[in-house]
Amino acid sequence: MGKNMACISIGHFNLEELGMKDFTGVVQELVSEVVNEPKVTYIQTEDGFNYV
């Protein structure tokens, strides 16, 4: 598609979800200093653990 893209995939527990959402704003600010109008998106994932 000719677009420059990157993915930062950080494993986390559901308890850290609010921090991860806030982290997207930090990354947005850091990247915007280098690239014009970056799009940083938080994508919620399901619980990666199964409890018995």
mmCIF file of the N, C-alpha and C atoms, coordinates in Angstrom:
data_MODEL
# 
_entry.id   MODEL 
# 
loop_
_atom_site.group_PDB 
_atom_site.id 
_atom_site.type_symbol 
_atom_site.label_atom_id 
_atom_site.label_alt_id 
_atom_site.label_comp_id 
_atom_site.label_asym_id 
_atom_site.label_entity_id 
_atom_site.label_seq_id 
_atom_site.pdbx_PDB_ins_code 
_atom_site.Cartn_x 
_atom_site.Cartn_y 
_atom_site.Cartn_z 
_atom_site.occupancy 
_atom_site.B_iso_or_equiv 
_atom_site.pdbx_formal_charge 
_atom_site.auth_seq_id 
_atom_site.auth_comp_id 
_atom_site.auth_asym_id 
_atom_site.auth_atom_id 
_atom_site.pdbx_PDB_model_num 
ATOM 1   N N  . MET A 1 1  ? 0.813  -1.182  0.000  1.00 0.00 ? 1  MET A N  1 
ATOM 2   C CA . MET A 1 1  ? 0.000  0.000   0.000  1.00 0.00 ? 1  MET A CA 1 
ATOM 3   C C  . MET A 1 1  ? 0.864  1.255   0.000  1.00 0.00 ? 1  MET A C  1 
ATOM 4   N N  . GLY A 1 2  ? 2.166  1.124   0.167  1.00 0.00 ? 2  GLY A N  1 
ATOM 5   C CA . GLY A 1 2  ? 3.048  2.269   0.122  1.00 0.00 ? 2  GLY A CA 1 
ATOM 6   C C  . GLY A 1 2  ? 3.044  3.137   1.368  1.00 0.00 ? 2  GLY A C  1 
ATOM 7   N N  . LYS A 1 3  ? 2.519  2.639   2.475  1.00 0.00 ? 3  LYS A N  1 
ATOM 8   C CA . LYS A 1 3  ? 2.470  3.424   3.704  1.00 0.00 ? 3  LYS A CA 1 
ATOM 9   C C  . LYS A 1 3  ? 3.544  2.941   4.673  1.00 0.00 ? 3  LYS A C  1 
ATOM 10  N N  . ASN A 1 4  ? 4.173  3.891   5.354  1.00 0.00 ? 4  ASN A N  1 
ATOM 11  C CA . ASN A 1 4  ? 5.128  3.532   6.392  1.00 0.00 ? 4  ASN A CA 1 
ATOM 12  C C  . ASN A 1 4  ? 4.357  3.260   7.666  1.00 0.00 ? 4  ASN A C  1 
ATOM 13  N N  . MET A 1 5  ? 4.552  2.086   8.249  1.00 0.00 ? 5  MET A N  1 
ATOM 14  C CA . MET A 1 5  ? 3.815  1.716   9.449  1.00 0.00 ? 5  MET A CA 1 
ATOM 15  C C  . MET A 1 5  ? 4.741  1.016   10.430 1.00 0.00 ? 5  MET A C  1 
ATOM 16  N N  . ALA A 1 6  ? 4.347  1.042   11.693 1.00 0.00 ? 6  ALA A N  1 
ATOM 17  C CA . ALA A 1 6  ? 5.070  0.319   12.737 1.00 0.00 ? 6  ALA A CA 1 
ATOM 18  C C  . ALA A 1 6  ? 4.062  -0.191  13.745 1.00 0.00 ? 6  ALA A C  1 
ATOM 19  N N  . CYS A 1 7  ? 4.435  -1.244  14.457 1.00 0.00 ? 7  CYS A N  1 
ATOM 20  C CA . CYS A 1 7  ? 3.571  -1.800  15.483 1.00 0.00 ? 7  CYS A CA 1 
ATOM 21  C C  . CYS A 1 7  ? 4.404  -2.018  16.741 1.00 0.00 ? 7  CYS A C  1 
ATOM 22  N N  . ILE A 1 8  ? 3.955  -1.448  17.848 1.00 0.00 ? 8  ILE A N  1 
ATOM 23  C CA . ILE A 1 8  ? 4.593  -1.707  19.135 1.00 0.00 ? 8  ILE A CA 1 
ATOM 24  C C  . ILE A 1 8  ? 3.650  -2.623  19.892 1.00 0.00 ? 8  ILE A C  1 
ATOM 25  N N  . SER A 1 9  ? 4.061  -3.846  20.068 1.00 0.00 ? 9  SER A N  1 
ATOM 26  C CA . SER A 1 9  ? 3.218  -4.837  20.740 1.00 0.00 ? 9  SER A CA 1 
ATOM 27  C C  . SER A 1 9  ? 3.837  -5.156  22.088 1.00 0.00 ? 9  SER A C  1 
ATOM 28  N N  . ILE A 1 10 ? 3.189  -4.691  23.134 1.00 0.00 ? 10 ILE A N  1 
ATOM 29  C CA . ILE A 1 10 ? 3.699  -4.897  24.484 1.00 0.00 ? 10 ILE A CA 1 
ATOM 30  C C  . ILE A 1 10 ? 2.709  -5.763  25.240 1.00 0.00 ? 10 ILE A C  1 
ATOM 31  N N  . GLY A 1 11 ? 3.162  -6.916  25.688 1.00 0.00 ? 11 GLY A N  1 
ATOM 32  C CA . GLY A 1 11 ? 2.293  -7.789  26.455 1.00 0.00 ? 11 GLY A CA 1 
ATOM 33  C C  . GLY A 1 11 ? 1.948  -7.147  27.783 1.00 0.00 ? 11 GLY A C  1 
ATOM 34  N N  . HIS A 1 12 ? 0.717  -7.279  28.206 1.00 0.00 ? 12 HIS A N  1 
ATOM 35  C CA . HIS A 1 12 ? 0.303  -6.662  29.459 1.00 0.00 ? 12 HIS A CA 1 
ATOM 36  C C  . HIS A 1 12 ? -0.899 -7.385  30.040 1.00 0.00 ? 12 HIS A C  1 
ATOM 37  N N  . PHE A 1 13 ? -1.077 -7.191  31.329 1.00 0.00 ? 13 PHE A N  1 
ATOM 38  C CA . PHE A 1 13 ? -2.259 -7.701  32.010 1.00 0.00 ? 13 PHE A CA 1 
ATOM 39  C C  . PHE A 1 13 ? -3.389 -6.701  31.835 1.00 0.00 ? 13 PHE A C  1 
ATOM 40  N N  . ASN A 1 14 ? -4.605 -7.135  31.992 1.00 0.00 ? 14 ASN A N  1 
ATOM 41  C CA . ASN A 1 14 ? -5.753 -6.240  31.849 1.00 0.00 ? 14 ASN A CA 1 
ATOM 42  C C  . ASN A 1 14 ? -5.722 -5.094  32.852 1.00 0.00 ? 14 ASN A C  1 
ATOM 43  N N  . LEU A 1 15 ? -5.071 -5.297  33.990 1.00 0.00 ? 15 LEU A N  1 
ATOM 44  C CA . LEU A 1 15 ? -4.980 -4.238  34.990 1.00 0.00 ? 15 LEU A CA 1 
ATOM 45  C C  . LEU A 1 15 ? -4.180 -3.037  34.479 1.00 0.00 ? 15 LEU A C  1 
ATOM 46  N N  . GLU A 1 16 ? -3.329 -3.243  33.495 1.00 0.00 ? 16 GLU A N  1 
ATOM 47  C CA . GLU A 1 16 ? -2.490 -2.179  32.971 1.00 0.00 ? 16 GLU A CA 1 
ATOM 48  C C  . GLU A 1 16 ? -3.124 -1.465  31.778 1.00 0.00 ? 16 GLU A C  1 
ATOM 49  N N  . GLU A 1 17 ? -4.363 -1.787  31.475 1.00 0.00 ? 17 GLU A N  1 
ATOM 50  C CA . GLU A 1 17 ? -5.023 -1.266  30.279 1.00 0.00 ? 17 GLU A CA 1 
ATOM 51  C C  . GLU A 1 17 ? -5.088 0.257   30.257 1.00 0.00 ? 17 GLU A C  1 
ATOM 52  N N  . LEU A 1 18 ? -5.428 0.889   31.376 1.00 0.00 ? 18 LEU A N  1 
ATOM 53  C CA . LEU A 1 18 ? -5.530 2.348   31.404 1.00 0.00 ? 18 LEU A CA 1 
ATOM 54  C C  . LEU A 1 18 ? -4.174 2.997   31.127 1.00 0.00 ? 18 LEU A C  1 
ATOM 55  N N  . GLY A 1 19 ? -3.122 2.422   31.660 1.00 0.00 ? 19 GLY A N  1 
ATOM 56  C CA . GLY A 1 19 ? -1.787 2.949   31.398 1.00 0.00 ? 19 GLY A CA 1 
ATOM 57  C C  . GLY A 1 19 ? -1.397 2.809   29.937 1.00 0.00 ? 19 GLY A C  1 
ATOM 58  N N  . MET A 1 20 ? -1.796 1.715   29.329 1.00 0.00 ? 20 MET A N  1 
ATOM 59  C CA . MET A 1 20 ? -1.472 1.500   27.917 1.00 0.00 ? 20 MET A CA 1 
ATOM 60  C C  . MET A 1 20 ? -2.223 2.501   27.042 1.00 0.00 ? 20 MET A C  1 
ATOM 61  N N  . LYS A 1 21 ? -3.470 2.802   27.394 1.00 0.00 ? 21 LYS A N  1 
ATOM 62  C CA . LYS A 1 21 ? -4.227 3.808   26.648 1.00 0.00 ? 21 LYS A CA 1 
ATOM 63  C C  . LYS A 1 21 ? -3.542 5.165   26.755 1.00 0.00 ? 21 LYS A C  1 
ATOM 64  N N  . ASP A 1 22 ? -3.083 5.508   27.948 1.00 0.00 ? 22 ASP A N  1 
ATOM 65  C CA . ASP A 1 22 ? -2.397 6.781   28.158 1.00 0.00 ? 22 ASP A CA 1 
ATOM 66  C C  . ASP A 1 22 ? -1.062 6.814   27.422 1.00 0.00 ? 22 ASP A C  1 
ATOM 67  N N  . PHE A 1 23 ? -0.393 5.679   27.327 1.00 0.00 ? 23 PHE A N  1 
ATOM 68  C CA . PHE A 1 23 ? 0.898  5.583   26.661 1.00 0.00 ? 23 PHE A CA 1 
ATOM 69  C C  . PHE A 1 23 ? 0.809  5.954   25.179 1.00 0.00 ? 23 PHE A C  1 
ATOM 70  N N  . THR A 1 24 ? -0.340 5.708   24.551 1.00 0.00 ? 24 THR A N  1 
ATOM 71  C CA . THR A 1 24 ? -0.484 6.072   23.137 1.00 0.00 ? 24 THR A CA 1 
ATOM 72  C C  . THR A 1 24 ? -0.308 7.576   22.946 1.00 0.00 ? 24 THR A C  1 
ATOM 73  N N  . GLY A 1 25 ? -0.758 8.382   23.898 1.00 0.00 ? 25 GLY A N  1 
ATOM 74  C CA . GLY A 1 25 ? -0.579 9.832   23.814 1.00 0.00 ? 25 GLY A CA 1 
ATOM 75  C C  . GLY A 1 25 ? 0.886  10.217  23.900 1.00 0.00 ? 25 GLY A C  1 
ATOM 76  N N  . VAL A 1 26 ? 1.640  9.528   24.758 1.00 0.00 ? 26 VAL A N  1 
ATOM 77  C CA . VAL A 1 26 ? 3.075  9.796   24.892 1.00 0.00 ? 26 VAL A CA 1 
ATOM 78  C C  . VAL A 1 26 ? 3.790  9.454   23.596 1.00 0.00 ? 26 VAL A C  1 
ATOM 79  N N  . VAL A 1 27 ? 3.477  8.290   23.033 1.00 0.00 ? 27 VAL A N  1 
ATOM 80  C CA . VAL A 1 27 ? 4.107  7.876   21.775 1.00 0.00 ? 27 VAL A CA 1 
ATOM 81  C C  . VAL A 1 27 ? 3.732  8.843   20.655 1.00 0.00 ? 27 VAL A C  1 
ATOM 82  N N  . GLN A 1 28 ? 2.480  9.284   20.629 1.00 0.00 ? 28 GLN A N  1 
ATOM 83  C CA . GLN A 1 28 ? 2.018  10.236  19.611 1.00 0.00 ? 28 GLN A CA 1 
ATOM 84  C C  . GLN A 1 28 ? 2.868  11.506  19.649 1.00 0.00 ? 28 GLN A C  1 
ATOM 85  N N  . GLU A 1 29 ? 3.119  12.038  20.850 1.00 0.00 ? 29 GLU A N  1 
ATOM 86  C CA . GLU A 1 29 ? 3.918  13.254  20.983 1.00 0.00 ? 29 GLU A CA 1 
ATOM 87  C C  . GLU A 1 29 ? 5.361  13.031  20.545 1.00 0.00 ? 29 GLU A C  1 
ATOM 88  N N  . LEU A 1 30 ? 5.950  11.894  20.931 1.00 0.00 ? 30 LEU A N  1 
ATOM 89  C CA . LEU A 1 30 ? 7.336  11.619  20.565 1.00 0.00 ? 30 LEU A CA 1 
ATOM 90  C C  . LEU A 1 30 ? 7.508  11.458  19.054 1.00 0.00 ? 30 LEU A C  1 
ATOM 91  N N  . VAL A 1 31 ? 6.584  10.745  18.438 1.00 0.00 ? 31 VAL A N  1 
ATOM 92  C CA . VAL A 1 31 ? 6.687  10.484  17.003 1.00 0.00 ? 31 VAL A CA 1 
ATOM 93  C C  . VAL A 1 31 ? 6.381  11.741  16.200 1.00 0.00 ? 31 VAL A C  1 
ATOM 94  N N  . SER A 1 32 ? 5.481  12.587  16.701 1.00 0.00 ? 32 SER A N  1 
ATOM 95  C CA . SER A 1 32 ? 5.100  13.781  15.950 1.00 0.00 ? 32 SER A CA 1 
ATOM 96  C C  . SER A 1 32 ? 6.258  14.757  15.807 1.00 0.00 ? 32 SER A C  1 
ATOM 97  N N  . GLU A 1 33 ? 7.288  14.634  16.661 1.00 0.00 ? 33 GLU A N  1 
ATOM 98  C CA . GLU A 1 33 ? 8.471  15.471  16.517 1.00 0.00 ? 33 GLU A CA 1 
ATOM 99  C C  . GLU A 1 33 ? 9.291  15.057  15.311 1.00 0.00 ? 33 GLU A C  1 
ATOM 100 N N  . VAL A 1 34 ? 9.138  13.812  14.860 1.00 0.00 ? 34 VAL A N  1 
ATOM 101 C CA . VAL A 1 34 ? 9.925  13.286  13.749 1.00 0.00 ? 34 VAL A CA 1 
ATOM 102 C C  . VAL A 1 34 ? 9.105  13.228  12.461 1.00 0.00 ? 34 VAL A C  1 
ATOM 103 N N  . VAL A 1 35 ? 7.853  12.823  12.569 1.00 0.00 ? 35 VAL A N  1 
ATOM 104 C CA . VAL A 1 35 ? 6.991  12.611  11.402 1.00 0.00 ? 35 VAL A CA 1 
ATOM 105 C C  . VAL A 1 35 ? 5.759  13.505  11.536 1.00 0.00 ? 35 VAL A C  1 
ATOM 106 N N  . ASN A 1 36 ? 5.318  14.068  10.451 1.00 0.00 ? 36 ASN A N  1 
ATOM 107 C CA . ASN A 1 36 ? 4.114  14.907  10.480 1.00 0.00 ? 36 ASN A CA 1 
ATOM 108 C C  . ASN A 1 36 ? 2.858  14.063  10.611 1.00 0.00 ? 36 ASN A C  1 
ATOM 109 N N  . GLU A 1 37 ? 1.983  14.449  11.521 1.00 0.00 ? 37 GLU A N  1 
ATOM 110 C CA . GLU A 1 37 ? 0.667  13.852  11.716 1.00 0.00 ? 37 GLU A CA 1 
ATOM 111 C C  . GLU A 1 37 ? 0.674  12.323  11.809 1.00 0.00 ? 37 GLU A C  1 
ATOM 112 N N  . PRO A 1 38 ? 1.359  11.761  12.809 1.00 0.00 ? 38 PRO A N  1 
ATOM 113 C CA . PRO A 1 38 ? 1.290  10.298  12.953 1.00 0.00 ? 38 PRO A CA 1 
ATOM 114 C C  . PRO A 1 38 ? -0.045 9.879   13.537 1.00 0.00 ? 38 PRO A C  1 
ATOM 115 N N  . LYS A 1 39 ? -0.416 8.649   13.303 1.00 0.00 ? 39 LYS A N  1 
ATOM 116 C CA . LYS A 1 39 ? -1.634 8.105   13.888 1.00 0.00 ? 39 LYS A CA 1 
ATOM 117 C C  . LYS A 1 39 ? -1.234 6.972   14.823 1.00 0.00 ? 39 LYS A C  1 
ATOM 118 N N  . VAL A 1 40 ? -1.391 7.205   16.112 1.00 0.00 ? 40 VAL A N  1 
ATOM 119 C CA . VAL A 1 40 ? -1.081 6.197   17.120 1.00 0.00 ? 40 VAL A CA 1 
ATOM 120 C C  . VAL A 1 40 ? -2.405 5.717   17.693 1.00 0.00 ? 40 VAL A C  1 
ATOM 121 N N  . THR A 1 41 ? -2.621 4.417   17.665 1.00 0.00 ? 41 THR A N  1 
ATOM 122 C CA . THR A 1 41 ? -3.911 3.850   18.058 1.00 0.00 ? 41 THR A CA 1 
ATOM 123 C C  . THR A 1 41 ? -3.719 2.773   19.116 1.00 0.00 ? 41 THR A C  1 
ATOM 124 N N  . TYR A 1 42 ? -4.556 2.804   20.136 1.00 0.00 ? 42 TYR A N  1 
ATOM 125 C CA . TYR A 1 42 ? -4.589 1.736   21.135 1.00 0.00 ? 42 TYR A CA 1 
ATOM 126 C C  . TYR A 1 42 ? -5.625 0.712   20.687 1.00 0.00 ? 42 TYR A C  1 
ATOM 127 N N  . ILE A 1 43 ? -5.236 -0.545  20.655 1.00 0.00 ? 43 ILE A N  1 
ATOM 128 C CA . ILE A 1 43 ? -6.158 -1.614  20.278 1.00 0.00 ? 43 ILE A CA 1 
ATOM 129 C C  . ILE A 1 43 ? -6.310 -2.538  21.484 1.00 0.00 ? 43 ILE A C  1 
ATOM 130 N N  . GLN A 1 44 ? -7.513 -2.588  22.020 1.00 0.00 ? 44 GLN A N  1 
ATOM 131 C CA . GLN A 1 44 ? -7.782 -3.421  23.191 1.00 0.00 ? 44 GLN A CA 1 
ATOM 132 C C  . GLN A 1 44 ? -7.734 -4.889  22.805 1.00 0.00 ? 44 GLN A C  1 
ATOM 133 N N  . THR A 1 45 ? -7.093 -5.689  23.651 1.00 0.00 ? 45 THR A N  1 
ATOM 134 C CA . THR A 1 45 ? -7.030 -7.127  23.414 1.00 0.00 ? 45 THR A CA 1 
ATOM 135 C C  . THR A 1 45 ? -7.817 -7.853  24.490 1.00 0.00 ? 45 THR A C  1 
ATOM 136 N N  . GLU A 1 46 ? -8.158 -9.078  24.202 1.00 0.00 ? 46 GLU A N  1 
ATOM 137 C CA . GLU A 1 46 ? -8.862 -9.891  25.192 1.00 0.00 ? 46 GLU A CA 1 
ATOM 138 C C  . GLU A 1 46 ? -7.866 -10.437 26.203 1.00 0.00 ? 46 GLU A C  1 
ATOM 139 N N  . ASP A 1 47 ? -8.372 -10.989 27.272 1.00 0.00 ? 47 ASP A N  1 
ATOM 140 C CA . ASP A 1 47 ? -7.520 -11.589 28.295 1.00 0.00 ? 47 ASP A CA 1 
ATOM 141 C C  . ASP A 1 47 ? -6.750 -12.746 27.681 1.00 0.00 ? 47 ASP A C  1 
ATOM 142 N N  . GLY A 1 48 ? -5.438 -12.716 27.828 1.00 0.00 ? 48 GLY A N  1 
ATOM 143 C CA . GLY A 1 48 ? -4.587 -13.753 27.233 1.00 0.00 ? 48 GLY A CA 1 
ATOM 144 C C  . GLY A 1 48 ? -4.416 -14.989 28.104 1.00 0.00 ? 48 GLY A C  1 
ATOM 145 N N  . PHE A 1 49 ? -5.055 -14.981 29.272 1.00 0.00 ? 49 PHE A N  1 
ATOM 146 C CA . PHE A 1 49 ? -4.907 -16.095 30.191 1.00 0.00 ? 49 PHE A CA 1 
ATOM 147 C C  . PHE A 1 49 ? -6.241 -16.799 30.389 1.00 0.00 ? 49 PHE A C  1 
ATOM 148 N N  . ASN A 1 50 ? -6.175 -18.106 30.549 1.00 0.00 ? 50 ASN A N  1 
ATOM 149 C CA . ASN A 1 50 ? -7.345 -18.906 30.881 1.00 0.00 ? 50 ASN A CA 1 
ATOM 150 C C  . ASN A 1 50 ? -7.186 -19.405 32.313 1.00 0.00 ? 50 ASN A C  1 
ATOM 151 N N  . TYR A 1 51 ? -8.191 -19.192 33.135 1.00 0.00 ? 51 TYR A N  1 
ATOM 152 C CA . TYR A 1 51 ? -8.133 -19.623 34.523 1.00 0.00 ? 51 TYR A CA 1 
ATOM 153 C C  . TYR A 1 51 ? -9.051 -20.815 34.720 1.00 0.00 ? 51 TYR A C  1 
ATOM 154 N N  . VAL A 1 52 ? -8.551 -21.795 35.445 1.00 0.00 ? 52 VAL A N  1 
ATOM 155 C CA . VAL A 1 52 ? -9.316 -23.016 35.688 1.00 0.00 ? 52 VAL A CA 1 
ATOM 156 C C  . VAL A 1 52 ? -9.739 -23.067 37.143 1.00 0.00 ? 52 VAL A C  1 
# 
